[in-house]
Amino acid sequence: LASIYWWYKTASHAAELTAGYYNPCNRDGYAAIIAMLKRNGVSLNIACVDLHTLNQHEGFLEPFADPERLVWQVLNAGWDVGLPVVSENSLPCLNRVSYNKVLDNTKPMNDPDGRHFSSFTYLRLSPLLMERQNFVEFERFVKRMHGEAVLDLQLSQQNGWGYPDTD
């Protein structure tokens, strides 16, 4: 499902209308789509679970964009009918802030119904990911996705890897 979050903070949701989604502020434009997906026994795949409302396009002023509220609306519509939800990142994720946003959406803490994603695809692999500080954060993210408790270690430790020194 395309994540058309531009102009989401307006009453008309003009960008969604242009893309064919009739989702103004007084109507759930995704209910019929979700029902069709449920009838056909498929999963809901939505992108943009890594985006924050205020910084999705750094350097560009988009005061009416709201990827977080769009994702929340679509996720809840899917989960409310028991539809499996899957996703992927839309931008390169290399830091804890981005990874935590993905985790907040894929495995909501304190969700009384225990809702979570069925799967998550990590996209945008690059040489930057292999840089030490980025790879340490990626490893931490993968462990948290698998439910492992992870200590918050400072990357500025002497060995530079974020692991305690063994000396």
Secondary structure as UniProt FT lines:
FT   TURN            6..9
FT   HELIX           14..19
FT   TURN            25..26
FT   TURN            29..30
FT   HELIX           31..39
FT   TURN            40..41
FT   STRAND          44..46
FT   TURN            49..50
FT   TURN            53..59
FT   TURN            63..64
FT   HELIX           67..80
FT   TURN            81..82
FT   STRAND          85..88
FT   HELIX           96..106
FT   TURN            109..110
FT   TURN            112..113
FT   STRAND          119..121
FT   HELIX           127..130
FT   HELIX           132..145
FT   TURN            146..147
FT   TURN            155..156
FT   TURN            158..159
//
